[in-house]
């Protein structure tokens, strides 16, 4: 059964709705990129802390970032505590196991956030495709 043709007013409303969906999709994609970047940083930190933990039986030599793309060579003599950011500029000191647990938890939350954003994006794309199908009817 064929659907009735869309009136000009309905077509304008659908186009406006499509454009709203398009803007939302772009915002979600931007959010996904930010989450991916944060997730990559979290994974890198996990690898670094894990590597330092494994090497902590002896003094550990490392390259430490000091900002503006500059690094210094340093020797870590005591790797028993890690200072982690908990947001809003606040930091707390944790033992290495606690820091790894915290980072793994953060990684899981970021992965879930990415998954939720992807689901939202998929739903928006499906809505956009539905509008395209209606508008493309002859």
Helices and strands as residue ranges (DSSP letters): H 8-55, E 60-67, E 70-76, E 81-87, E 90-95, H 96-135
